[in-house]
Amino acid sequence: MDAPALPKVCIIDDDFLFVKLTKLLLEKSNFCSNVEIFKNGQEALQHFSSTDKWDTNIIFLDLNMPELDGWGFLQRYREIRPQSPPIIYIVSSSIDPKDKARANDDPLIEGFLSKPLKMDTLKSISNSFINSQST
């Protein structure tokens, strides 16, 4: 039996330290095969709009970013999303209950995760991803 394919991950976040630490955690845990990084929603949309092949499986999306924030990204993403959209997790330091409620009400969002990401959270996401690929 073949080992399950590792997901390809995209981090959309302007916080250099969070991105660096998260990338290290992803690599250390052997969570994914590839990590793409964008500093804001606009950069990510430009990238995704310029390709016919979406091979990203999981997006970790910050809410508060310059140029185009996470909510703006989601609004514009709905216009260009692929047939098999990636799994999107909001990753934020926001403690505003409205952000969590909005994320919970959005069918595109799989979950609202608090910064920083923890190893057990990644293991849970990885197990969910693997299970979804085997069904």
KAHU-V248118 format. One record per residue. RES is the residue in three letters. NEAR is the number of other ideal C-beta (glycine too) atoms within 8 Angstrom. Layout:
res=[RES	RES]
near=[NEAR	NEAR]
This chain:
res=[MET	ASP	ALA	PRO	ALA	LEU	PRO	LYS	VAL	CYS	ILE	ILE	ASP	ASP	ASP	PHE	LEU	PHE	VAL	LYS	LEU	THR	LYS	LEU	LEU	LEU	GLU	LYS	SER	ASN	PHE	CYS	SER	ASN	VAL	GLU	ILE	PHE	LYS	ASN	GLY	GLN	GLU	ALA	LEU	GLN	HIS	PHE	SER	SER	THR	ASP	LYS	TRP	ASP	THR	ASN	ILE	ILE	PHE	LEU	ASP	LEU	ASN	MET	PRO	GLU	LEU	ASP	GLY	TRP	GLY	PHE	LEU	GLN	ARG	TYR	ARG	GLU	ILE	ARG	PRO	GLN	SER	PRO	PRO	ILE	ILE	TYR	ILE	VAL	SER	SER	SER	ILE	ASP	PRO	LYS	ASP	LYS	ALA	ARG	ALA	ASN	ASP	ASP	PRO	LEU	ILE	GLU	GLY	PHE	LEU	SER	LYS	PRO	LEU	LYS	MET	ASP	THR	LEU	LYS	SER	ILE	SER	ASN	SER	PHE	ILE	ASN	SER	GLN	SER	THR]
near=[2	3	4	7	6	8	11	13	15	14	13	15	14	8	8	6	6	12	11	8	9	14	11	8	12	12	9	6	10	5	12	11	6	6	11	10	9	11	8	13	16	9	11	13	13	8	10	11	7	5	7	2	4	9	5	11	10	15	13	14	14	15	11	7	14	5	7	10	11	14	8	9	15	13	7	11	11	8	5	9	7	6	3	4	9	9	9	12	14	14	13	13	5	8	4	6	6	6	12	10	8	9	11	8	5	8	3	9	12	5	7	11	11	6	9	6	10	6	7	6	9	13	9	8	11	11	8	8	12	9	8	7	8	6	4]
